[in-house]
Amino acid sequence: MTILKNEKEKIINDFKLHPQDTGSASVQIALLTTRINGLTEHLKMHKKDFSSRVGLLQLVSKRSRLLDYLKKEDLKTYKELLEKLNIRK
């Protein structure tokens, strides 16, 4: 469910916009997507884990808000990110 340090660094390197970038919308969306995928797998095995389900819904909501922001600010990056991460919107 958590992201390992080297996994997180790899995701940041794949989606960063400039060398010092760790918090742009695209990086945050990629990290949230990784956490969402992990929680989804967890919930497939543990169907009655409702506290994790609530956390998953919060992560999905946050990612949705970030995607809306990115769509408004930079449509090209938004479309590329959706394709890279296999997110349907």
PyMOL Python script that loads the backbone (N, CA, C, O; Angstrom):
from pymol import cmd

cmd.read_pdbstr("""\
ATOM      1  N   MET A   1       0.812  -1.198   0.000  1.00  0.00           N
ATOM      2  CA  MET A   1       0.000   0.000   0.000  1.00  0.00           C
ATOM      3  C   MET A   1       0.854   1.261   0.000  1.00  0.00           C
ATOM      4  O   MET A   1       0.458   2.272  -0.579  1.00  0.00           O
ATOM      5  N   THR A   2       2.005   1.218   0.631  1.00  0.00           N
ATOM      6  CA  THR A   2       2.871   2.389   0.613  1.00  0.00           C
ATOM      7  C   THR A   2       3.859   2.279  -0.538  1.00  0.00           C
ATOM      8  O   THR A   2       4.114   1.195  -1.063  1.00  0.00           O
ATOM      9  N   ILE A   3       4.395   3.395  -0.907  1.00  0.00           N
ATOM     10  CA  ILE A   3       5.343   3.442  -2.009  1.00  0.00           C
ATOM     11  C   ILE A   3       6.753   3.434  -1.426  1.00  0.00           C
ATOM     12  O   ILE A   3       7.062   4.235  -0.544  1.00  0.00           O
ATOM     13  N   LEU A   4       7.599   2.544  -1.906  1.00  0.00           N
ATOM     14  CA  LEU A   4       8.978   2.497  -1.455  1.00  0.00           C
ATOM     15  C   LEU A   4       9.752   3.703  -1.980  1.00  0.00           C
ATOM     16  O   LEU A   4       9.374   4.301  -2.988  1.00  0.00           O
ATOM     17  N   LYS A   5      10.824   4.053  -1.300  1.00  0.00           N
ATOM     18  CA  LYS A   5      11.589   5.252  -1.632  1.00  0.00           C
ATOM     19  C   LYS A   5      12.123   5.206  -3.065  1.00  0.00           C
ATOM     20  O   LYS A   5      11.997   6.184  -3.801  1.00  0.00           O
ATOM     21  N   ASN A   6      12.719   4.075  -3.468  1.00  0.00           N
ATOM     22  CA  ASN A   6      13.274   4.001  -4.822  1.00  0.00           C
ATOM     23  C   ASN A   6      12.171   3.998  -5.882  1.00  0.00           C
ATOM     24  O   ASN A   6      12.371   4.498  -6.989  1.00  0.00           O
ATOM     25  N   GLU A   7      11.011   3.435  -5.543  1.00  0.00           N
ATOM     26  CA  GLU A   7       9.869   3.452  -6.457  1.00  0.00           C
ATOM     27  C   GLU A   7       9.360   4.883  -6.647  1.00  0.00           C
ATOM     28  O   GLU A   7       9.026   5.304  -7.755  1.00  0.00           O
ATOM     29  N   LYS A   8       9.311   5.616  -5.530  1.00  0.00           N
ATOM     30  CA  LYS A   8       8.848   7.000  -5.563  1.00  0.00           C
ATOM     31  C   LYS A   8       9.804   7.873  -6.378  1.00  0.00           C
ATOM     32  O   LYS A   8       9.362   8.716  -7.159  1.00  0.00           O
ATOM     33  N   GLU A   9      11.119   7.673  -6.197  1.00  0.00           N
ATOM     34  CA  GLU A   9      12.108   8.437  -6.954  1.00  0.00           C
ATOM     35  C   GLU A   9      11.988   8.162  -8.450  1.00  0.00           C
ATOM     36  O   GLU A   9      12.131   9.075  -9.263  1.00  0.00           O
ATOM     37  N   LYS A  10      11.726   6.914  -8.814  1.00  0.00           N
ATOM     38  CA  LYS A  10      11.569   6.551 -10.223  1.00  0.00           C
ATOM     39  C   LYS A  10      10.355   7.253 -10.831  1.00  0.00           C
ATOM     40  O   LYS A  10      10.422   7.764 -11.949  1.00  0.00           O
ATOM     41  N   ILE A  11       9.250   7.275 -10.092  1.00  0.00           N
ATOM     42  CA  ILE A  11       8.033   7.945 -10.577  1.00  0.00           C
ATOM     43  C   ILE A  11       8.287   9.433 -10.738  1.00  0.00           C
ATOM     44  O   ILE A  11       7.889  10.029 -11.739  1.00  0.00           O
ATOM     45  N   ILE A  12       8.947  10.035  -9.760  1.00  0.00           N
ATOM     46  CA  ILE A  12       9.241  11.473  -9.838  1.00  0.00           C
ATOM     47  C   ILE A  12      10.129  11.765 -11.046  1.00  0.00           C
ATOM     48  O   ILE A  12       9.895  12.736 -11.767  1.00  0.00           O
ATOM     49  N   ASN A  13      11.146  10.931 -11.271  1.00  0.00           N
ATOM     50  CA  ASN A  13      12.032  11.140 -12.428  1.00  0.00           C
ATOM     51  C   ASN A  13      11.304  10.984 -13.752  1.00  0.00           C
ATOM     52  O   ASN A  13      11.644  11.656 -14.726  1.00  0.00           O
ATOM     53  N   ASP A  14      10.309  10.110 -13.804  1.00  0.00           N
ATOM     54  CA  ASP A  14       9.563   9.903 -15.042  1.00  0.00           C
ATOM     55  C   ASP A  14       8.638  11.069 -15.375  1.00  0.00           C
ATOM     56  O   ASP A  14       8.392  11.340 -16.551  1.00  0.00           O
ATOM     57  N   PHE A  15       8.123  11.762 -14.364  1.00  0.00           N
ATOM     58  CA  PHE A  15       7.088  12.763 -14.600  1.00  0.00           C
ATOM     59  C   PHE A  15       7.492  14.198 -14.280  1.00  0.00           C
ATOM     60  O   PHE A  15       6.676  15.107 -14.432  1.00  0.00           O
ATOM     61  N   LYS A  16       8.726  14.423 -13.843  1.00  0.00           N
ATOM     62  CA  LYS A  16       9.118  15.784 -13.473  1.00  0.00           C
ATOM     63  C   LYS A  16       9.259  16.675 -14.706  1.00  0.00           C
ATOM     64  O   LYS A  16       9.567  16.209 -15.803  1.00  0.00           O
ATOM     65  N   LEU A  17       9.024  17.965 -14.491  1.00  0.00           N
ATOM     66  CA  LEU A  17       9.065  18.939 -15.582  1.00  0.00           C
ATOM     67  C   LEU A  17      10.436  19.584 -15.707  1.00  0.00           C
ATOM     68  O   LEU A  17      10.829  19.988 -16.802  1.00  0.00           O
ATOM     69  N   HIS A  18      11.165  19.685 -14.616  1.00  0.00           N
ATOM     70  CA  HIS A  18      12.511  20.244 -14.601  1.00  0.00           C
ATOM     71  C   HIS A  18      13.314  19.517 -13.529  1.00  0.00           C
ATOM     72  O   HIS A  18      12.725  18.800 -12.720  1.00  0.00           O
ATOM     73  N   PRO A  19      14.627  19.674 -13.492  1.00  0.00           N
ATOM     74  CA  PRO A  19      15.469  18.861 -12.593  1.00  0.00           C
ATOM     75  C   PRO A  19      15.117  18.948 -11.103  1.00  0.00           C
ATOM     76  O   PRO A  19      15.305  17.967 -10.384  1.00  0.00           O
ATOM     77  N   GLN A  20      14.625  20.060 -10.629  1.00  0.00           N
ATOM     78  CA  GLN A  20      14.313  20.221  -9.208  1.00  0.00           C
ATOM     79  C   GLN A  20      12.852  19.939  -8.871  1.00  0.00           C
ATOM     80  O   GLN A  20      12.432  20.146  -7.732  1.00  0.00           O
ATOM     81  N   ASP A  21      12.085  19.479  -9.828  1.00  0.00           N
ATOM     82  CA  ASP A  21      10.640  19.312  -9.674  1.00  0.00           C
ATOM     83  C   ASP A  21      10.296  18.066  -8.855  1.00  0.00           C
ATOM     84  O   ASP A  21      10.678  16.951  -9.212  1.00  0.00           O
ATOM     85  N   THR A  22       9.570  18.269  -7.755  1.00  0.00           N
ATOM     86  CA  THR A  22       9.057  17.140  -6.988  1.00  0.00           C
ATOM     87  C   THR A  22       7.583  17.310  -6.651  1.00  0.00           C
ATOM     88  O   THR A  22       6.968  16.394  -6.104  1.00  0.00           O
ATOM     89  N   GLY A  23       7.005  18.464  -6.968  1.00  0.00           N
ATOM     90  CA  GLY A  23       5.636  18.708  -6.524  1.00  0.00           C
ATOM     91  C   GLY A  23       4.695  19.250  -7.564  1.00  0.00           C
ATOM     92  O   GLY A  23       3.628  19.756  -7.213  1.00  0.00           O
ATOM     93  N   SER A  24       5.046  19.166  -8.837  1.00  0.00           N
ATOM     94  CA  SER A  24       4.125  19.664  -9.857  1.00  0.00           C
ATOM     95  C   SER A  24       2.894  18.772  -9.913  1.00  0.00           C
ATOM     96  O   SER A  24       2.893  17.665  -9.373  1.00  0.00           O
ATOM     97  N   ALA A  25       1.862  19.254 -10.560  1.00  0.00           N
ATOM     98  CA  ALA A  25       0.603  18.509 -10.622  1.00  0.00           C
ATOM     99  C   ALA A  25       0.791  17.148 -11.269  1.00  0.00           C
ATOM    100  O   ALA A  25       0.204  16.168 -10.811  1.00  0.00           O
ATOM    101  N   SER A  26       1.592  17.062 -12.319  1.00  0.00           N
ATOM    102  CA  SER A  26       1.770  15.774 -12.995  1.00  0.00           C
ATOM    103  C   SER A  26       2.484  14.765 -12.101  1.00  0.00           C
ATOM    104  O   SER A  26       2.142  13.583 -12.121  1.00  0.00           O
ATOM    105  N   VAL A  27       3.460  15.204 -11.323  1.00  0.00           N
ATOM    106  CA  VAL A  27       4.157  14.304 -10.389  1.00  0.00           C
ATOM    107  C   VAL A  27       3.195  13.842  -9.298  1.00  0.00           C
ATOM    108  O   VAL A  27       3.165  12.661  -8.955  1.00  0.00           O
ATOM    109  N   GLN A  28       2.414  14.764  -8.755  1.00  0.00           N
ATOM    110  CA  GLN A  28       1.465  14.411  -7.705  1.00  0.00           C
ATOM    111  C   GLN A  28       0.421  13.423  -8.210  1.00  0.00           C
ATOM    112  O   GLN A  28       0.054  12.486  -7.500  1.00  0.00           O
ATOM    113  N   ILE A  29      -0.059  13.630  -9.434  1.00  0.00           N
ATOM    114  CA  ILE A  29      -1.057  12.733 -10.012  1.00  0.00           C
ATOM    115  C   ILE A  29      -0.462  11.344 -10.199  1.00  0.00           C
ATOM    116  O   ILE A  29      -1.127  10.345  -9.924  1.00  0.00           O
ATOM    117  N   ALA A  30       0.781  11.269 -10.663  1.00  0.00           N
ATOM    118  CA  ALA A  30       1.431   9.971 -10.873  1.00  0.00           C
ATOM    119  C   ALA A  30       1.609   9.233  -9.539  1.00  0.00           C
ATOM    120  O   ALA A  30       1.374   8.027  -9.465  1.00  0.00           O
ATOM    121  N   LEU A  31       2.021   9.948  -8.490  1.00  0.00           N
ATOM    122  CA  LEU A  31       2.190   9.322  -7.181  1.00  0.00           C
ATOM    123  C   LEU A  31       0.847   8.859  -6.609  1.00  0.00           C
ATOM    124  O   LEU A  31       0.749   7.774  -6.036  1.00  0.00           O
ATOM    125  N   LEU A  32      -0.176   9.687  -6.769  1.00  0.00           N
ATOM    126  CA  LEU A  32      -1.500   9.297  -6.288  1.00  0.00           C
ATOM    127  C   LEU A  32      -2.023   8.078  -7.038  1.00  0.00           C
ATOM    128  O   LEU A  32      -2.652   7.200  -6.446  1.00  0.00           O
ATOM    129  N   THR A  33      -1.763   8.026  -8.337  1.00  0.00           N
ATOM    130  CA  THR A  33      -2.210   6.888  -9.129  1.00  0.00           C
ATOM    131  C   THR A  33      -1.558   5.597  -8.654  1.00  0.00           C
ATOM    132  O   THR A  33      -2.213   4.556  -8.598  1.00  0.00           O
ATOM    133  N   THR A  34      -0.285   5.656  -8.315  1.00  0.00           N
ATOM    134  CA  THR A  34       0.408   4.486  -7.801  1.00  0.00           C
ATOM    135  C   THR A  34      -0.201   4.035  -6.477  1.00  0.00           C
ATOM    136  O   THR A  34      -0.414   2.841  -6.269  1.00  0.00           O
ATOM    137  N   ARG A  35      -0.480   4.977  -5.584  1.00  0.00           N
ATOM    138  CA  ARG A  35      -1.098   4.638  -4.306  1.00  0.00           C
ATOM    139  C   ARG A  35      -2.503   4.084  -4.501  1.00  0.00           C
ATOM    140  O   ARG A  35      -2.903   3.145  -3.811  1.00  0.00           O
ATOM    141  N   ILE A  36      -3.260   4.664  -5.444  1.00  0.00           N
ATOM    142  CA  ILE A  36      -4.620   4.202  -5.717  1.00  0.00           C
ATOM    143  C   ILE A  36      -4.600   2.771  -6.241  1.00  0.00           C
ATOM    144  O   ILE A  36      -5.420   1.948  -5.834  1.00  0.00           O
ATOM    145  N   ASN A  37      -3.672   2.474  -7.140  1.00  0.00           N
ATOM    146  CA  ASN A  37      -3.574   1.117  -7.676  1.00  0.00           C
ATOM    147  C   ASN A  37      -3.229   0.116  -6.571  1.00  0.00           C
ATOM    148  O   ASN A  37      -3.775  -0.987  -6.543  1.00  0.00           O
ATOM    149  N   GLY A  38      -2.339   0.490  -5.675  1.00  0.00           N
ATOM    150  CA  GLY A  38      -1.982  -0.389  -4.559  1.00  0.00           C
ATOM    151  C   GLY A  38      -3.155  -0.641  -3.624  1.00  0.00           C
ATOM    152  O   GLY A  38      -3.383  -1.771  -3.194  1.00  0.00           O
ATOM    153  N   LEU A  39      -3.896   0.414  -3.311  1.00  0.00           N
ATOM    154  CA  LEU A  39      -5.058   0.257  -2.440  1.00  0.00           C
ATOM    155  C   LEU A  39      -6.157  -0.557  -3.115  1.00  0.00           C
ATOM    156  O   LEU A  39      -6.866  -1.315  -2.453  1.00  0.00           O
ATOM    157  N   THR A  40      -6.297  -0.404  -4.405  1.00  0.00           N
ATOM    158  CA  THR A  40      -7.297  -1.173  -5.141  1.00  0.00           C
ATOM    159  C   THR A  40      -6.995  -2.663  -5.045  1.00  0.00           C
ATOM    160  O   THR A  40      -7.895  -3.472  -4.823  1.00  0.00           O
ATOM    161  N   GLU A  41      -5.725  -3.020  -5.213  1.00  0.00           N
ATOM    162  CA  GLU A  41      -5.325  -4.424  -5.079  1.00  0.00           C
ATOM    163  C   GLU A  41      -5.574  -4.932  -3.662  1.00  0.00           C
ATOM    164  O   GLU A  41      -6.023  -6.062  -3.474  1.00  0.00           O
ATOM    165  N   HIS A  42      -5.285  -4.102  -2.673  1.00  0.00           N
ATOM    166  CA  HIS A  42      -5.510  -4.474  -1.275  1.00  0.00           C
ATOM    167  C   HIS A  42      -6.996  -4.741  -1.025  1.00  0.00           C
ATOM    168  O   HIS A  42      -7.362  -5.707  -0.354  1.00  0.00           O
ATOM    169  N   LEU A  43      -7.848  -3.864  -1.579  1.00  0.00           N
ATOM    170  CA  LEU A  43      -9.278  -4.001  -1.333  1.00  0.00           C
ATOM    171  C   LEU A  43      -9.894  -5.176  -2.083  1.00  0.00           C
ATOM    172  O   LEU A  43     -10.963  -5.653  -1.704  1.00  0.00           O
ATOM    173  N   LYS A  44      -9.241  -5.648  -3.137  1.00  0.00           N
ATOM    174  CA  LYS A  44      -9.738  -6.845  -3.812  1.00  0.00           C
ATOM    175  C   LYS A  44      -9.610  -8.062  -2.901  1.00  0.00           C
ATOM    176  O   LYS A  44     -10.446  -8.965  -2.937  1.00  0.00           O
ATOM    177  N   MET A  45      -8.559  -8.081  -2.086  1.00  0.00           N
ATOM    178  CA  MET A  45      -8.342  -9.198  -1.167  1.00  0.00           C
ATOM    179  C   MET A  45      -9.113  -9.019   0.144  1.00  0.00           C
ATOM    180  O   MET A  45      -9.618  -9.989   0.708  1.00  0.00           O
ATOM    181  N   HIS A  46      -9.201  -7.780   0.623  1.00  0.00           N
ATOM    182  CA  HIS A  46      -9.829  -7.482   1.908  1.00  0.00           C
ATOM    183  C   HIS A  46     -11.081  -6.644   1.664  1.00  0.00           C
ATOM    184  O   HIS A  46     -11.065  -5.421   1.801  1.00  0.00           O
ATOM    185  N   LYS A  47     -12.149  -7.316   1.305  1.00  0.00           N
ATOM    186  CA  LYS A  47     -13.367  -6.622   0.880  1.00  0.00           C
ATOM    187  C   LYS A  47     -14.042  -5.811   1.993  1.00  0.00           C
ATOM    188  O   LYS A  47     -14.767  -4.860   1.703  1.00  0.00           O
ATOM    189  N   LYS A  48     -13.818  -6.168   3.240  1.00  0.00           N
ATOM    190  CA  LYS A  48     -14.503  -5.498   4.343  1.00  0.00           C
ATOM    191  C   LYS A  48     -13.644  -4.440   5.042  1.00  0.00           C
ATOM    192  O   LYS A  48     -13.988  -3.989   6.134  1.00  0.00           O
ATOM    193  N   ASP A  49     -12.552  -4.050   4.430  1.00  0.00           N
ATOM    194  CA  ASP A  49     -11.672  -3.037   5.006  1.00  0.00           C
ATOM    195  C   ASP A  49     -12.208  -1.657   4.630  1.00  0.00           C
ATOM    196  O   ASP A  49     -11.756  -1.040   3.665  1.00  0.00           O
ATOM    197  N   PHE A  50     -13.172  -1.190   5.404  1.00  0.00           N
ATOM    198  CA  PHE A  50     -13.874   0.029   5.047  1.00  0.00           C
ATOM    199  C   PHE A  50     -13.049   1.287   5.299  1.00  0.00           C
ATOM    200  O   PHE A  50     -13.245   2.284   4.604  1.00  0.00           O
ATOM    201  N   SER A  51     -12.142   1.276   6.258  1.00  0.00           N
ATOM    202  CA  SER A  51     -11.322   2.463   6.501  1.00  0.00           C
ATOM    203  C   SER A  51     -10.361   2.685   5.322  1.00  0.00           C
ATOM    204  O   SER A  51     -10.098   3.827   4.944  1.00  0.00           O
ATOM    205  N   SER A  52      -9.848   1.611   4.753  1.00  0.00           N
ATOM    206  CA  SER A  52      -9.000   1.764   3.561  1.00  0.00           C
ATOM    207  C   SER A  52      -9.821   2.231   2.369  1.00  0.00           C
ATOM    208  O   SER A  52      -9.332   2.975   1.519  1.00  0.00           O
ATOM    209  N   ARG A  53     -11.065   1.791   2.313  1.00  0.00           N
ATOM    210  CA  ARG A  53     -11.947   2.218   1.221  1.00  0.00           C
ATOM    211  C   ARG A  53     -12.191   3.720   1.285  1.00  0.00           C
ATOM    212  O   ARG A  53     -12.214   4.394   0.255  1.00  0.00           O
ATOM    213  N   VAL A  54     -12.374   4.243   2.492  1.00  0.00           N
ATOM    214  CA  VAL A  54     -12.573   5.680   2.662  1.00  0.00           C
ATOM    215  C   VAL A  54     -11.315   6.430   2.226  1.00  0.00           C
ATOM    216  O   VAL A  54     -11.400   7.451   1.543  1.00  0.00           O
ATOM    217  N   GLY A  55     -10.153   5.919   2.622  1.00  0.00           N
ATOM    218  CA  GLY A  55      -8.896   6.532   2.199  1.00  0.00           C
ATOM    219  C   GLY A  55      -8.731   6.502   0.690  1.00  0.00           C
ATOM    220  O   GLY A  55      -8.234   7.462   0.101  1.00  0.00           O
ATOM    221  N   LEU A  56      -9.142   5.412   0.060  1.00  0.00           N
ATOM    222  CA  LEU A  56      -9.069   5.295  -1.394  1.00  0.00           C
ATOM    223  C   LEU A  56      -9.953   6.343  -2.051  1.00  0.00           C
ATOM    224  O   LEU A  56      -9.542   6.986  -3.017  1.00  0.00           O
ATOM    225  N   LEU A  57     -11.157   6.518  -1.538  1.00  0.00           N
ATOM    226  CA  LEU A  57     -12.062   7.517  -2.109  1.00  0.00           C
ATOM    227  C   LEU A  57     -11.492   8.930  -1.968  1.00  0.00           C
ATOM    228  O   LEU A  57     -11.671   9.767  -2.853  1.00  0.00           O
ATOM    229  N   GLN A  58     -10.811   9.190  -0.858  1.00  0.00           N
ATOM    230  CA  GLN A  58     -10.184  10.502  -0.667  1.00  0.00           C
ATOM    231  C   GLN A  58      -9.058  10.716  -1.677  1.00  0.00           C
ATOM    232  O   GLN A  58      -8.919  11.805  -2.235  1.00  0.00           O
ATOM    233  N   LEU A  59      -8.253   9.673  -1.912  1.00  0.00           N
ATOM    234  CA  LEU A  59      -7.162   9.785  -2.883  1.00  0.00           C
ATOM    235  C   LEU A  59      -7.701  10.001  -4.292  1.00  0.00           C
ATOM    236  O   LEU A  59      -7.160  10.805  -5.051  1.00  0.00           O
ATOM    237  N   VAL A  60      -8.770   9.282  -4.642  1.00  0.00           N
ATOM    238  CA  VAL A  60      -9.366   9.426  -5.969  1.00  0.00           C
ATOM    239  C   VAL A  60      -9.917  10.837  -6.147  1.00  0.00           C
ATOM    240  O   VAL A  60      -9.784  11.428  -7.219  1.00  0.00           O
ATOM    241  N   SER A  61     -10.535  11.374  -5.101  1.00  0.00           N
ATOM    242  CA  SER A  61     -11.075  12.727  -5.159  1.00  0.00           C
ATOM    243  C   SER A  61      -9.963  13.761  -5.335  1.00  0.00           C
ATOM    244  O   SER A  61     -10.098  14.697  -6.124  1.00  0.00           O
ATOM    245  N   LYS A  62      -8.871  13.590  -4.602  1.00  0.00           N
ATOM    246  CA  LYS A  62      -7.745  14.521  -4.710  1.00  0.00           C
ATOM    247  C   LYS A  62      -7.137  14.463  -6.106  1.00  0.00           C
ATOM    248  O   LYS A  62      -6.820  15.497  -6.693  1.00  0.00           O
ATOM    249  N   ARG A  63      -6.974  13.239  -6.641  1.00  0.00           N
ATOM    250  CA  ARG A  63      -6.426  13.098  -7.983  1.00  0.00           C
ATOM    251  C   ARG A  63      -7.355  13.739  -9.009  1.00  0.00           C
ATOM    252  O   ARG A  63      -6.888  14.362  -9.963  1.00  0.00           O
ATOM    253  N   SER A  64      -8.653  13.594  -8.823  1.00  0.00           N
ATOM    254  CA  SER A  64      -9.624  14.189  -9.740  1.00  0.00           C
ATOM    255  C   SER A  64      -9.509  15.713  -9.743  1.00  0.00           C
ATOM    256  O   SER A  64      -9.569  16.341 -10.800  1.00  0.00           O
ATOM    257  N   ARG A  65      -9.344  16.304  -8.562  1.00  0.00           N
ATOM    258  CA  ARG A  65      -9.193  17.764  -8.483  1.00  0.00           C
ATOM    259  C   ARG A  65      -7.904  18.220  -9.161  1.00  0.00           C
ATOM    260  O   ARG A  65      -7.890  19.241  -9.848  1.00  0.00           O
ATOM    261  N   LEU A  66      -6.820  17.464  -8.969  1.00  0.00           N
ATOM    262  CA  LEU A  66      -5.551  17.807  -9.623  1.00  0.00           C
ATOM    263  C   LEU A  66      -5.657  17.672 -11.141  1.00  0.00           C
ATOM    264  O   LEU A  66      -5.103  18.481 -11.884  1.00  0.00           O
ATOM    265  N   LEU A  67      -6.371  16.645 -11.593  1.00  0.00           N
ATOM    266  CA  LEU A  67      -6.564  16.468 -13.036  1.00  0.00           C
ATOM    267  C   LEU A  67      -7.386  17.615 -13.627  1.00  0.00           C
ATOM    268  O   LEU A  67      -7.094  18.088 -14.725  1.00  0.00           O
ATOM    269  N   ASP A  68      -8.411  18.059 -12.899  1.00  0.00           N
ATOM    270  CA  ASP A  68      -9.204  19.197 -13.365  1.00  0.00           C
ATOM    271  C   ASP A  68      -8.350  20.453 -13.474  1.00  0.00           C
ATOM    272  O   ASP A  68      -8.466  21.211 -14.437  1.00  0.00           O
ATOM    273  N   TYR A  69      -7.492  20.668 -12.481  1.00  0.00           N
ATOM    274  CA  TYR A  69      -6.584  21.818 -12.510  1.00  0.00           C
ATOM    275  C   TYR A  69      -5.642  21.734 -13.708  1.00  0.00           C
ATOM    276  O   TYR A  69      -5.450  22.717 -14.423  1.00  0.00           O
ATOM    277  N   LEU A  70      -5.055  20.552 -13.923  1.00  0.00           N
ATOM    278  CA  LEU A  70      -4.113  20.381 -15.023  1.00  0.00           C
ATOM    279  C   LEU A  70      -4.803  20.563 -16.370  1.00  0.00           C
ATOM    280  O   LEU A  70      -4.223  21.125 -17.299  1.00  0.00           O
ATOM    281  N   LYS A  71      -6.028  20.091 -16.472  1.00  0.00           N
ATOM    282  CA  LYS A  71      -6.791  20.244 -17.725  1.00  0.00           C
ATOM    283  C   LYS A  71      -7.032  21.722 -18.026  1.00  0.00           C
ATOM    284  O   LYS A  71      -6.967  22.154 -19.176  1.00  0.00           O
ATOM    285  N   LYS A  72      -7.311  22.483 -16.975  1.00  0.00           N
ATOM    286  CA  LYS A  72      -7.568  23.914 -17.140  1.00  0.00           C
ATOM    287  C   LYS A  72      -6.290  24.673 -17.505  1.00  0.00           C
ATOM    288  O   LYS A  72      -6.329  25.604 -18.310  1.00  0.00           O
ATOM    289  N   GLU A  73      -5.161  24.277 -16.916  1.00  0.00           N
ATOM    290  CA  GLU A  73      -3.907  24.999 -17.104  1.00  0.00           C
ATOM    291  C   GLU A  73      -3.139  24.567 -18.353  1.00  0.00           C
ATOM    292  O   GLU A  73      -2.613  25.418 -19.070  1.00  0.00           O
ATOM    293  N   ASP A  74      -3.065  23.262 -18.628  1.00  0.00           N
ATOM    294  CA  ASP A  74      -2.225  22.763 -19.718  1.00  0.00           C
ATOM    295  C   ASP A  74      -2.851  21.498 -20.302  1.00  0.00           C
ATOM    296  O   ASP A  74      -2.604  20.392 -19.822  1.00  0.00           O
ATOM    297  N   LEU A  75      -3.658  21.674 -21.337  1.00  0.00           N
ATOM    298  CA  LEU A  75      -4.423  20.581 -21.919  1.00  0.00           C
ATOM    299  C   LEU A  75      -3.530  19.514 -22.540  1.00  0.00           C
ATOM    300  O   LEU A  75      -3.834  18.324 -22.456  1.00  0.00           O
ATOM    301  N   LYS A  76      -2.435  19.930 -23.159  1.00  0.00           N
ATOM    302  CA  LYS A  76      -1.533  18.970 -23.804  1.00  0.00           C
ATOM    303  C   LYS A  76      -0.911  18.018 -22.776  1.00  0.00           C
ATOM    304  O   LYS A  76      -0.906  16.804 -22.979  1.00  0.00           O
ATOM    305  N   THR A  77      -0.393  18.561 -21.684  1.00  0.00           N
ATOM    306  CA  THR A  77       0.201  17.750 -20.621  1.00  0.00           C
ATOM    307  C   THR A  77      -0.855  16.841 -20.001  1.00  0.00           C
ATOM    308  O   THR A  77      -0.573  15.690 -19.665  1.00  0.00           O
ATOM    309  N   TYR A  78      -2.050  17.354 -19.854  1.00  0.00           N
ATOM    310  CA  TYR A  78      -3.164  16.585 -19.296  1.00  0.00           C
ATOM    311  C   TYR A  78      -3.437  15.330 -20.135  1.00  0.00           C
ATOM    312  O   TYR A  78      -3.552  14.229 -19.598  1.00  0.00           O
ATOM    313  N   LYS A  79      -3.538  15.509 -21.440  1.00  0.00           N
ATOM    314  CA  LYS A  79      -3.826  14.373 -22.318  1.00  0.00           C
ATOM    315  C   LYS A  79      -2.677  13.366 -22.329  1.00  0.00           C
ATOM    316  O   LYS A  79      -2.910  12.157 -22.336  1.00  0.00           O
ATOM    317  N   GLU A  80      -1.442  13.859 -22.331  1.00  0.00           N
ATOM    318  CA  GLU A  80      -0.280  12.962 -22.291  1.00  0.00           C
ATOM    319  C   GLU A  80      -0.256  12.156 -20.987  1.00  0.00           C
ATOM    320  O   GLU A  80       0.050  10.964 -20.994  1.00  0.00           O
ATOM    321  N   LEU A  81      -0.575  12.808 -19.884  1.00  0.00           N
ATOM    322  CA  LEU A  81      -0.570  12.148 -18.588  1.00  0.00           C
ATOM    323  C   LEU A  81      -1.640  11.057 -18.518  1.00  0.00           C
ATOM    324  O   LEU A  81      -1.391   9.977 -17.983  1.00  0.00           O
ATOM    325  N   LEU A  82      -2.823  11.337 -19.054  1.00  0.00           N
ATOM    326  CA  LEU A  82      -3.883  10.334 -19.066  1.00  0.00           C
ATOM    327  C   LEU A  82      -3.460   9.096 -19.848  1.00  0.00           C
ATOM    328  O   LEU A  82      -3.753   7.971 -19.443  1.00  0.00           O
ATOM    329  N   GLU A  83      -2.776   9.305 -20.959  1.00  0.00           N
ATOM    330  CA  GLU A  83      -2.320   8.170 -21.763  1.00  0.00           C
ATOM    331  C   GLU A  83      -1.226   7.382 -21.042  1.00  0.00           C
ATOM    332  O   GLU A  83      -1.257   6.151 -21.026  1.00  0.00           O
ATOM    333  N   LYS A  84      -0.262   8.083 -20.447  1.00  0.00           N
ATOM    334  CA  LYS A  84       0.846   7.427 -19.750  1.00  0.00           C
ATOM    335  C   LYS A  84       0.368   6.581 -18.584  1.00  0.00           C
ATOM    336  O   LYS A  84       0.867   5.476 -18.370  1.00  0.00           O
ATOM    337  N   LEU A  85      -0.590   7.089 -17.834  1.00  0.00           N
ATOM    338  CA  LEU A  85      -1.028   6.431 -16.611  1.00  0.00           C
ATOM    339  C   LEU A  85      -2.241   5.530 -16.811  1.00  0.00           C
ATOM    340  O   LEU A  85      -2.688   4.885 -15.863  1.00  0.00           O
ATOM    341  N   ASN A  86      -2.777   5.475 -18.020  1.00  0.00           N
ATOM    342  CA  ASN A  86      -3.969   4.670 -18.318  1.00  0.00           C
ATOM    343  C   ASN A  86      -5.145   5.048 -17.414  1.00  0.00           C
ATOM    344  O   ASN A  86      -5.795   4.194 -16.812  1.00  0.00           O
ATOM    345  N   ILE A  87      -5.389   6.338 -17.342  1.00  0.00           N
ATOM    346  CA  ILE A  87      -6.534   6.840 -16.555  1.00  0.00           C
ATOM    347  C   ILE A  87      -7.622   7.198 -17.539  1.00  0.00           C
ATOM    348  O   ILE A  87      -7.372   7.875 -18.536  1.00  0.00           O
ATOM    349  N   ARG A  88      -8.820   6.748 -17.263  1.00  0.00           N
ATOM    350  CA  ARG A  88      -9.914   7.176 -18.127  1.00  0.00           C
ATOM    351  C   ARG A  88     -10.643   8.311 -17.415  1.00  0.00           C
ATOM    352  O   ARG A  88     -10.907   8.243 -16.215  1.00  0.00           O
ATOM    353  N   LYS A  89     -10.951   9.319 -18.152  1.00  0.00           N
ATOM    354  CA  LYS A  89     -11.576  10.504 -17.567  1.00  0.00           C
ATOM    355  C   LYS A  89     -12.685  10.923 -18.464  1.00  0.00           C
ATOM    356  O   LYS A  89     -13.369  11.908 -18.183  1.00  0.00           O
TER     357      LYS A  89
END
""", "prot")
cmd.dss("prot")
cmd.show_as("cartoon", "prot")
cmd.util.cbc("prot")
cmd.orient("prot")
